[in-house]
Amino acid sequence: SIPPMTEERRRDVAKMAHKMGEDARVAIRNVRRHINDSLKKGEKDGDISEDEHKHLQKEVQKLTDDHIKLIDEAVQAKEKEIMEV
């Protein structure tokens, strides 16, 4: 049988969950940066137009914002679950 977690241990686990969420947000931002660099290169090489570049960049930003919001919601739900007695 496993004893219930103490309040201090719950806080530590919640901090770890928060850190994992932050790591996920950083990973998403790195992917966004990589895609934006690819779009700039494509525009410079003449593969895509300036208008298409701006449209795709806005779409990438929207997807980034949506996924970061999902991560934030998941982290908040998990922290709430962890802190329940």
N, C-alpha and C positions, 0 to 999 in steps of 0.2 A: 504494500500500500504506500502511496505517495502522500506525504503531509502537505497541507495547503500552503500556498506561498505567503510569505510575510509581506507587509506593506512596502518595506524597503526593496525586496526582490521584485515586487510588481512594478515599482518605479524604474528599476534597472531594466526590466524587460520592455517596458514602455519606451524607454530611451533608445534601446536597441531597435525597436520597431520604427521609431522616428528616424534613426540614422539610416535604416534600410530604405525608407521612403525618400530621404534626401539623396541617397546614392542612385535610386531609380530616376529621380528628377534630373540629376546631373547627366546620367546616361542618355536620357531623352534629349537634353539640350545638346549633347555632343553629336547625336545623330542629326539633329536639326542643323547644326553648324556644318557638318559634313555634306548634307544635302544642299545647303545654300552655297557652299563652295563649288559643288558640282554644277549647280545652276549658273553661277557666275562664269565658270569655265565654258559651259555650253554656249552661253551668250557671247563670250569673247571669241569662241571658235566659229560662231555663226550658225550653230546647230539649232538654237531657239531665238525667237525675237525678244526684244525688250519687254513688250507687253506680256508675252507668254511667261517670261521670267518673273515679272512682278505678280502675275496671277498665281503662278506656282508657289512663289515665296509666301504669298498670303495664305494659300491653302496649307502649306507646311506649318505656318505659324498657328493656324486654327487647330490643326491636328495635334500640335505640340501642347497648346493650351488645354485641349480636351483631355489628353492623356495625363497631363500633370494634375488636372482637377480630379480625375479618377483615382490617381495615386493618393492625393490629399484626403479624399473621402475614405479610401481603404485604410489609410493610416489612422485617421480619427476613429473609425469604427473599431479597429483593432486595439487602439489604446483604451477606448471605453470598455471593450470586452476584457482586457487585461486587468483594468483597475476595479472591475466588479468583484465583490467579496463572495 
